[in-house]
Amino acid sequence: MSSFQQSCPSCNASLELPIEADGKAAVCPACQTQFTAAAPPAAASSPVAASSPVAASSPVAASSPNAASSPNAVVTPTAESPPVPVERYRKIPIEHILADTQSVFVERRRPLLMPFLMPSVLVVLGLLFPLVYLSDLASTDLKRALVWLAVGSPWFLLVTVYAVWFALNLSLDVCDAGPDVEDDPPRKTRSWFVPRAAVFLALLIALTITMAFAAVVVGLAITIMNAGSNVQAPEIHLLMTVGAFVGAILLLTLSAMRLWPVIPLAMDGRFGGDVVRESLEMTKSNLMTSFFLVVGIFFLVGFGFSVFGLGLPLAIPVAALALVVALRLIQGRRIPAFDREEL
């Protein structure tokens, strides 16, 4: 037995390696990921492996999936080179994310937007109208408005989490819609209206921490601005006001661009330190992509709120779809909605 089969740990491609590569570094020709070859026990004990003259420090180039199917495929050792760091996630430009999001949206706009009308009404009636009322009340009775805001905060949070879950759930459905359907996504395996407890809890924790952090940053910025208003020197007043405003915007943006994958990853029912580390690893090689992505989502959702909530039925689903598409592209996962174009 002169060779053995092994799957690439990054792209799952089927690779054929020589028996002397057992225990040595190998490089996948498809994704250029370096891994350690591990032959089956029967192959590792073969006399060929024992008499192999290949140096243990030489990385071995695995054959490609197409070459592995050929009986004449030959794998030769590569020259000695320094270890290559393993990259689990792909580097994706923002143009690819925008183009793929647009393609999915154009292909599946009806099943994405129409079901979201119900949570849109819930957001307008259960979130926007009460907040507008509290804003008017604060102009005459600030203490009472703050009390009612504290009392209604759990309700506002639940409405927000439900709307985000609904949009992400629809985005997953339209991305998973294969080429065997005409205009609608396939038969749903998930409920449209009732989220799984683990998923809802993960989203609740993630969004609670996000909103609490944003509230602390905004509150600190407002405090600094108010303190600056009591300063007599206009230069110091202007410096404190502009510095607090710009600092808050930068802190929120930088935090969002490093941790945005936490939100779509919560749809797997996961949250915790592992998810945070995974998000940081994803965005480490996609810093500019993440920056443009979160800035675009901020503007999109802000526009939806600015027109009395009338833009939310479009803004929230599109923002959720962009997050799902970006996550799958960075992870290298397939989007079945594109399969029709390949037929």
N, C-alpha and C positions, 0 to 999 in steps of 0.2 A: 504494500500500500504506500504509494509515493506522494499522495496528497490527501487533503481532508477538506470538508466543507465547514464554513463558519459564517454567521450573519454579522454584518457591521453593527456595532452597538449604537451608532448614531442614525443611519438611514435605513437599517434593516435589509440592506442589499445582501444577496447570497454570494459569498466569495469562496473561491477555491485557492487554498494555500498549500505550499509544499510541506511535507512532513517535517523537514528540518527547521521550519519556522516556529515550531512549538515552543512556547515560552519566550519568544522574541517579539520585538516591536514590529507591527505591520501597518501599512497605510492603505486605506480604502480608496480606490481610484475614482469613485463616484463623488464622495464628499470631502476627500483629503483628510479624513479623521484618522489619527494614529491610535491604535489599540494593541493589546497584547494577545497574540495568537494562542489558542488553547486547543490542542488536538484531543480527540477522544482517547480514553485510556488505552484501548486496543491499538490505536494508531501510534500513540506515544511510545509504546513498548516495542515497536517494529525495529528490526535490525538496521533498516535504512536510516532511522533517526539516530541510532547510536553511532553510526559511522559517518555522520554528516560533517563535512569540513567547514561549514559556514560559521563565521564568527558569531558569538552570542550578541555582540553589540551592533550587528548590522540589521537595520529595519528591513522588512520584506514587503515588497509591493504586492498586494493581493490582486488577483485577476478581477476584471470587471464582471458585472452580471451577464453581459453578452458573451464574454470570452469564457466564462465558467461553463456555459452550455456547449462549447465546442470541444470535441475530443482531442484536438491538437493544441489546446491552450497551454502555453508555457509560462511559468512564473519564475522570474529571475530575481535574485537579491539585488537591492539597490545599494548605492555607495553609502559609506558610513556618514551619518549626518546627525546634528544635534537633535534632541527630542523636540517634537512639535506639540505645542499645547493643544489639548482636545477642546474643540468648540462645539458645544451642544446646541447652540442656537445660531440662526442665520442672521446676517446683516442685510437688512431690507431698506432700500431708500423709500422716502415718503411718497414718491411718485407711484411706486408699485402698489402701495396701500391704497392711495386715492383711486387709482385706476381699477383695482380689483373691487373696492367698495362700490364704485360707480357701476361696474358691470353687474354685480349681484343686485344692487338696488334697481337698476333698469330691468333686469330679468325678473325680479321678485317683488316689485314695489307694492302690488296689491295685497299679497299675503303678509307683507311687512307692516303696511300702514293701516289697513282697514281694521284688523283686530285691536290695534292700539287706541282706537277712538274711545273705548270704554275706560281704560285707565287715564286717558287724557282728561275726560270729564271729571274723574275722581280727583285728579291733581288740581284742576281749576277750582272745583267746588270745595274740596277738602283741604287745599293748601294755599292757593293764591288768594282767594277771596278772604279767608281769615287773616292772612298776613297783611293784606291791604287795609282791612278794618283795624287791625292792631296798629298799623302805621299811622292812620288817621287819629286813633285814640291816643297815641303817644304824643301828639302835638298839643293835646289838652291835659292829659293825665298820664304822665310817663310811668309813674309807679304802678298804676293799675294795668297799663299795657304790658309792663314787664312781668307782672304776676300772671296774667293770662297767657303770655308767651311761654312762661315756665310750665304752666299747667298743660298747655296744648303741645308742647315739644314732643312728647312720646307719640302722639297722633301724627304730627307732621313727619316725624322720622319714619313711622310705619308706612305712611302714604308714599314717601319718597322711595323707600326700599322696595315696595311692591311695584311701583312704576318702573324702577330700574330692572328688577327681576323680569317683569313682563317684556320689556324691550330686549333684554339679553336673550330671553327664551325664544322670542320670535326670530331674533338674529341667528341663533343656532339652528332653528328649523329651516330658514331659507338658505343658509349655507349648506345644510345637509341634504337639501332637495336634489335628487339625482336627475339624470336625463330621461327617466322613464315617465315623467309627468309633463303635462302641458303648461299650465299656468299656476298651479297651486303646489304647495309643498306636499311631500308624501304624508301618509297617515301618521298622525302624531303618536309618539310613544310617551310624550310628556303632556301633562295637563296644561291647558292654556291659562286657567284661572287659579289653580291651587298649586303653589310651589311645594317642593319637598322640604321637610323640616330642616334637614342638614344644609341644603342650599340657602334657604331663607335665613337661617341663623348665621351662616358664614357671611352673607351679604349684609345682614344687620350689624354684625360686629365690624366689618370693614367700613361701612358707611358711617357708623356711629363714631368710630375713631377719626375718620376723615372730616366729618362735620365738626367734631369737637376741636380738632387741630385747627381747622379753618377759623372757627369762632375765637379761639385763643389768639391766633395771629391777628385777626381783624380787630379784636378788642384791644390788644396791645398797641396796634397802630393808632387806633382812635384815642387811646390814653395819651400817647406821645404827642399827637396833634393838639389835644386839649391843653396839655402842659405847655406846648409851644405858643399857644394863643395868649398865655399869661406873661410871656417874655416881652420886655419893652423893645428890645432891638429887633427891627424888622428883618435883618439878615438872619439872625438866629431863628426867628419864627418861621421864615421861609425854608431854611435848611431843615428844621425839625419836621415840618409838614411834608415837604417833598421827600425827605429821607425815609420817614415812616411809611408813606404811601408806596414808594418804589421798593423799599425793603419788604413790605408785606406781599406785594405782587411777585417779586423774585422768589421769596421763600415758598409761597404757594405753588408757583410754576415749577421750581426745581424739585419740590417734593412730589408733585404730580407726575413729572416726566420720568422719575425713577421708580415710582410705585404704581403706575396705572395698571399693569397686568394683574394686580391683586383683585380688581373688580371682576374681570371676565373669568379668572381662575376660581373665584368663589362659586361659579356655576357648577363646579365639580364637587361642591360641598366641602372645600378645603380652605382653611385659614390658620395662620400661625407663623412661627418663625421660618419654617421651610418655604412657605409661600412667599414670604418677604424676601428671603435669600434668592429664590427663583426669579422673582421680579427684578431684583437688582442685577442678577446675572444676565437676564434678557436685555435690559436697557443699557447695560455697560457698553455693548458694541453698537447700540442704536440710539446714541444720545441725541443727535440732531433730528432723527426720525421721531423720537419720542417728544422732543420739544415742539416740533411743528404739529404733531398729532394732538397733544393736549391743548395747545393754543387754539387750534382749529375747533376742538370740541368746546372749549370755553366760549368762543365767539358764537358757535352754533346754538348752544343751550342758552346763552345770554340773549341772543336774538329771539329765541322762542319765548322767553319770559318778558322781553321788552314790549312785545305787541299784545299785552294783556293775556298772555298764555295761549294765544291763537296759533302760535308757531310750534308749540310743544308736540302736537301729533306728528310733526315732521322732524323736529330737531332731535328729540330723544331717541326714536328708533334709528335714525341715521347715525347718531353718535354711538349707540350701542353696536350697530353693525360694523362701524369702523374699528371699534375695539376688538370685536371678535375676529374680523379679517386680519387685523394687525397681529393679534396673538397667534393665529394659525400660520401666518406666513413666517413669523420669527421662529416658531417651533418646527417649521418644515412639515406641518400636517396638511393633508389633502383637503381641498374644499370641493365636495361633490357637485356643487352648483356649477362648476366650470367644466364638468365632464361632458356636457352637451356640446360645448364648442369643440371638443376634441374628437367627436364622433365623425 
